[in-house]
């Protein structure tokens, strides 16, 4: 468990630094995406499965994908030239494989007491699990998602 925590922490710091110093925007977004996934992995290791899965679904599933779409709309011609011109592809591939190995190893083999993939039969139980302790977090993320949708709409309208 300590090994998974330290590995995910080092990968989070590494990919955050890479996303800050990267000059190409698509690579910076990719590194930020991996950084968000490793942060949710840290929440899984610490035992807070709800926050980890919310961060994985909301941040990496919705917000970062919207960022990628905006970048693709704004810089489509610049992305054609930068397809596969990386010197350290093997290094990044090794980091990605090590991240997925530690993340999925922790989820599938090291969790004994809590079940992530449990089936919730009643809608009332699901509502109590989602909204009782995390109501403020869910409200903030819904406001954030709504503002991002409005910003993407305004940017796409401005370009036409």
Secondary structure, 3 states (H helix, E strand, C coil): CHHHHHHHHHHHHHHHHHHHHCCCHHHHHHHHHHHHHHHHHHHHHHCCHHHHHHHHHHHHHHHHHHHHHHHHHHCHHHHHHCCCCCCCHHHHHHHHHHHHHHHHHHHHHCCCCCCCCCCCCCHHHHHHHHHCCCHHHHHHHHHHHHHHHHHHHHHHHHHC
